[in-house]
Amino acid sequence: MTGFFSDLHCHPALKAFNSGHPLPSKSMWDTIRHECADNALTRLFRRKSNSILKESQCSLYQLARGGVRVVLLSMYPPEKGFVTFRKVPEMIFGEETVHEVLEHISGVHKDRVRAIHRQENHYFHDLNGEYEYIRKGQGASPCGRYQYALVSNYTELQHNLQHKPDTINIILSIEGAHSLGCGNSVTENMTHEQLKEELTRNIRKMKSWVHVPFSINLAHHFWNQLCGHAPSIPQPFNTLVNQTRGMNAGLTDLGRHVILELLGRHNGKRVILDTKHMSVAARKEYYDFVRKYNYLNPTDKIPVLCSHTGVNGFVTMDESLRIKDHNRKSRYSYLHRRSINISDEEIRIIHESQGIIGIMMDKGNLGGIKKLQEISALEDVQKKTDAFSELIWNNIFQIVHAVGQPTAWDIIGIGSDYDGMISHVDVYHNAETFRDMEHNLTEYLDKTKLHREMWYHYQPHELVSKIL
């Protein structure tokens, strides 16, 4: 078994950095429990969001206790679309009640929610603030047993893993290119050239950091003037916030410019694009660009990263769009069929680029609705654990099946999305459960021999080690 685990996508800083305003009141070592005001709307959403854990899932202590030593920490300035409810519920319940609901669901302090709601053009400022907060917090844990360190390259990472076994190694990433300073009312009123200059400047500033982010999601939940996003907000939350603008659109000219600035080395280190949350139309165009680039530059290939996802079981991207993304699409399917998940065609593109796929611990993105209801109804803990092990393995085996060769096992990891407001897999509620996951996934393959024809020359413990 491996001596440590890696998480390709989680949010240890999100709740801590947003724990107060104007300054955070908590550190990333703290376990933060969500406040819950007692009013009709919060009571309703407490019931509706009971699958979202109302406390930290990946504080640094939780990561340490779970044996997670390599973390792609996703920085995320919360989008204004998340703190702006549709007009009807806000008119009925009032702004303050709306802020209390968001605090309860997200763990972001209501003073921060209020500030985000009222500020304009603050995303890049908040991104810089979160980076400084993480950078300055490096060092020993309050108990002195652990520490965390930002690493900038593979040599630093390998040195720490070999010589500092109690260090959590943090590699920075960013969720959503709105973070670069776009997708708000101020930038909407800029000319194309003004915003292009602003984004170019901000990317260069980001690439001048001591610890340049490894990757960035071009899209997230709301329109950012760069590319369309896939439908991502489940019911009932989509009745409160509106993500329809730009949904399923392709890349814009600004988006193409930002891609070249991020991937280019003329302005500093290359920052890899993470395709999670991009619409299918935007992903298609990006994949075409990567294929052409990699063909012309075989010694400088751009890997395609999808850091936290499930698979949808469709053969092609076009097929995944034939049915509109709605609950009906996944009601009776085994896998989660929405287009935010990746098809077999995309799996092969990622494999060809020598990229990586992170399987997320959001059960809503792993399985169909009826299937998840059946698993949730199981009262026997072992039967429930086995059912989730089977579901996770079948997402993984879909990747191996799509690739059709042993090297498929080289591109699969876990991108939990802990503290990303996910409906977590019941038996893996936080980062402390990574050791349980290792044991359960290995044991399940050992006893069931599930899809043994796709193990190739590996044994169960080797497959689990490669993934975790």
N, C-alpha and C positions, 0 to 999 in steps of 0.2 A: 504494500500500500504506500501511497505517496505520503510524505511527511508534512505537507502543507496543501492548502487549497487556493484556487484563484477565482475571483468573481469579475467577470468582464463588464459588468454594469450595475452600479448601485449608488445610493445617495447618502453617504454618511454625514455630509455637511448640510443638507437641505434644511432639516428641522433646526439644527443647532445654529446655523448662520441666520436663520429667520426667526429666532426665539425671542426677539425683542426689537424695539425701534426707538432711537436711531442706532443703537448698538446691540449686538447679540448678548443674551444673558446666560447662555449655556455654551459648553464646549462639546466637541465631537465625542468625547468620552462619556458624556452624560446620556442616560436613558430618559427620553422626554415623553411624558404622557400627555395626551391631548386634553385640553380644557373642553368642557361641555356645558354651556349655559342651558338653563332649563326653560325652553320655550317650545311652542308647538312645532316650529319648523325643524329645530335641532332634534326633537324627539322623533319626528318622522324620519329624518335622515340618519339618525342613529340606528333605527330599525333597517332602513334600506341599504345602509353601508356596513352591516355587521360583519361582512367578509373582509373588510379593510381594517387591519390592526390599528388600534388607537394608541399606540406607543411605538417607540423606536424599534426598527428591525435590524439596523446595521450600525449602531454606535460602535466606536472603536473597541470598547470592551467586548461587545457581542461578537465582532469579527475575530478578536483575539481568542476568545473562549471557543469559537467554532473552528479554530485552526486556519483561518483565512489569512494568508500572508501576502498575497498579491491582489490589489484592488484597483480596478479602473473606476476612480471616483468621478461621478458625473456631476459637474457644476451646472446649476440651473437657476437663472433668474426667472421667478414665476411670471408667466405670461399674464398680461392684463385681462385677456379673455377669460381666464379662470376666476378672476375676482370681480367680474362684471356679469351679474345675472341678467337674464332676459328681463324686459321691462315689467311684465305682469307680476312675477313673483316678488320683484324688488318693490313695486308699488304697493303690493298687498302687505308684505311683511316688514318693509323698511330696511334701509341700508345697514343699520347696526346689527339687526338679526341675521342678515345675509352674511356679514363678516363673521359672526359667531358660528354659523354653519360651516363656513370654509375653514375656520380655525379647528373645529372639531374633526372634520374629515381629513385635513391635510397635516395638522400639527404645526402649521405656520401661525405664529402669534397674531392675534387680531390687530394689534398696532401695526404690524408689518403689512397685513392684508389691507388695512386702511391706507397706509402710505403708498403701496403699489397701486391701489385703486385711483389715488389722486395724482400721482406723479406722471409725467410724460417724458418719453425719450430717455428712460433711466436704465435700460437693459445693459448697455456696455459698462456703465458706471457700477451697476450691481455685480456684474461679472468680475470686474477688477476688485471690488470689495470682497467677494467670496474667495478669490484667489489669494488676496493678502491675508485674509482670516485663516485660510488653510496653511499658507506658508509660515506665518508667524506662530502658529500653534504647534509646529513640529517639536518633538522631544518626548520626554518621559510621560507616562500615564500618572495620574494622581497617586496611585499605589506604588509607583516606581518599578513595577515588574515588566511593563511593556513600553514600547515607544512607537511613534510613527515617523516615517520619513518620505518626503517626495523624492522620486527617482526620475532622472532625465534620460537615461539610456540603459541598454541591456547590460552593460558592464557593471554599472552601479547596482542594478537589480540582482545580478548573479552574486556579486560580492556580499550584499546584505543577506541573501538567502543562505549563503555558505557560512558567514561569520557572525551574523546577528539574528539568531533564530527567533528572538522575541520582538523583532521589528515588523510592523505592518508597513509594507511597501506600497506607496500610493502613486499611481500613474494617473495624471489628470485627463479628463475628457469633458466635453460640453454637450448638453442636450438642448438642441435647438439653436439655429443660426440667427434667430432674433437677438440672441445674446451679443451679436456683433454690432447691434445698434440699428435695427430696422423693424418693420412691422408695428409701427405705432402712429399716432395721429400727427406727430411732428414730421416724421419721415415720409408720411403719405403726401405731405404738402411740399416736399422737396422736388426739384427737377431730377430727371434721371442722372444727369452728370453730377449734381450736388451729392446725391446719395451714393453714387459710385465712388466718388472721392472720399466720402466719409467712411464707407465700408473698407476701402483700400487702406486708409489711414489706420483704422481700428484693427484690422488684421495684422498690419505691420507692428502695431503696439503689442498685440497679443503674442506675436512671434518673437518679440524682444524680451519676454519674461524669462527668468532664469529656468523655469520649468514650463516648457512649451507643451500645451495639450497634445496628446497622442491622436485624438480623434474628435470629431464634432458631428452631431446629427444636423443635416441641412434643414430638416423640417421638424416640427413638433406638433402641438395640437391645433394651432391657429395660423391663419394667413400671415406670412412674414415678408411678402414682396419678392421672395426668392424662388419658391416652388410650392406646388400643391402638396397637401398632406392627405393621408389616408384617414377615413373615419375611425376614431379611436375612443371616443367618450361613450361609455355604455349607458343604458337606461338604469336608473331614472335621471342621472346627472345631465344627460343631454336635453332634458326638459328645462333645465336651469340656465345652462350656458350654450352659446351658439357657435359652432365651429364650421358652419356651412360655407362661409366665404373662402374661396380658394380650394375647397375640398375637391380632390381628384384632378386638379389642374396639373399642368406640366411645369417645366422649368421656365423661368423668365430670363431675359437678357442679363438682368442683375445677378440672377442665380448662377448663370454660366460664368460670369465674371468672377463671382465669389469662389466658385469651384476652382478656377485656374489660380486664383490668389492663394487659396488654402493648400492646394496640391503642389504649387510651384516652390522651387528652391531659390528663386531670385530674390526672395524677401525673407529668407530664414528657413527653418526646418519645415519639411512637409508635414501637414496635418491631414490625416486620413479621414475620408468621409464615412460616416455611419449612415446606412440607408434606412434604418428603422424610422418609421413615421412618414417617409416620403410616399406620395401617391404612386400607384403603378405607372402612370404616365411619366412622372418624373424619374422613377427608377429605370424605366426602359431607356430613356434618353441618356441617363448617366451610365448605364451598362454599355451602351453603344460607344460612348466616349472612352470608357476604360478599355474595352476590347481593342479599339483602334490604337489607343496609346500603347497598350501592352504588346501589340503586334509589331509596332514600330520601335519599341524600346524594350526588347526582351531582357536586358540586364538591369532595368529600372522599373520593374512592374509595380503597378498600383494594385494593392490587394483590396477586395471588396469586403467591408465589415458590416455585419448585421448583429449588433451586440446583444440584443434581448428580444427574442421572438419565439413564435411557434411556427409550425408548418400547416399549410391549409389543404394539402393533399391534391390540389389541382395540378394537372400536367404542365400547363402553360400560364403565363401571366394573363393572356387574353381570356382564357377559360375562367380564371378567378374573378373576372369582372362581369361575366355573362348574367349572373344573378346579382341584383343590387344588395349592397351590404346592409343587412337588417337582421334582427334576431331570428327571423324565419330561416335564414340561410344556414344557421348552425343549430337549429332546434333539434333535429334528429340525427345529425352527423356525429361520427366518433371524434373527429378532429375539429378544431375551430376554423371555419371556412372563410372567414372574412379576408379581404384583400390586404389588410395590414400584415398578415402572415405571409410567408414566402412559399412559392410554388416550386415544383420540381425543376422547372426551367431556371429559376433563380438560384436554386441550390447548385446546379451545375455551373452557372456563371461564377458564383463565389468560389467554388472548388477550382475552376480553371484559373482564376486570378490568384490562387494561393491565399485566399482570405480566411475569414473565420465567422462562425455562427454561434451565438450564445443562446442557449435554451433558457427561457425566463421561468421564474417561479410564480407566475400569474396563471392560476388555473383557468381563468376565463379566456386566456389565449392559447391554452393547450387542448381543451376539449369542447365538444358540443354541449348544448344546454341540458338536454335530457340525460346525457352520459354523466355530467357533473352532478345532476340532481340524484341520480342513482348512487353515485359514490358517496355523496354527502349524507344520504339516508342510512348508510352502513353504520351500525353501532359497534361492531367488533373492530377494535383498533388495528389488529393485524390484517383483517380483510380490507380495511380502508387504505392502509399503508401499501398493501399489494396492488390495489386498484390504481392508486396514484403512481406506483412504480411502473406498472404496465403502461399507463398513459404517457409518462415521461419517456419511457423506452420506445414507445411507438412513434412519438415525435422524432426521436433520434434515429430510429430505423428507417423512417421515411427519407431522411437525409442520405443514409447509407444506400438505400434502394435507388434513389435518384442518381447518385454518383456511379454506383455499380462497380466499385473497386475499393481495395483496402485503404487507399489514401483518404477516403471519406472520413475515416476516424481521426485524421490529422486536423480537421477544420471545425470540430465540435467542442464547445465549452459550455459553461453556465454563466449567463448574465442575469442574475436573479431579479434585478429591478427592485430590490428591497428599499423601503422608504420612498418608493415612487407611487404611492397610493394604489397599490395593486390588490387584487383579490387573491391573496396568497394561497398556495397549496396547503391544505389543512394541516398536514403533518410536518410541514417545513415553514413555520411561521416567522422565523428570523434567522440571522446568520449563524447563530449558535447550533443550528441543526445540520450544518454541513457534514459533520461526522456521522449523524444518523442517515443522511442521504447516501453517503459512501457505503455504509453497511447495508442499507435496505436495497439499493440498486444492485449491488453485487450479489446479495443473497437471492434476490428475485431471479436473476439470470441463472444462477447456479441451480436453483430448484425447478425452474420451468423450461430452461433451454430455449427461451423465446427467440424465434428467428435465428436459430443457430447457423443457418447457411450464410448469414451476413456477418458472422463474427470474424470470418477469414482466419488468420492464424493466431488470433488473440484469445486469451482466457477472460472470464468476466471481471476479475480484479484488475486486469490490465486495461480493459476498456474503460472501467470506471476511473482508473488512475489517469488515463489520457484525457478524459472529459473534465475531471475535477481539478 
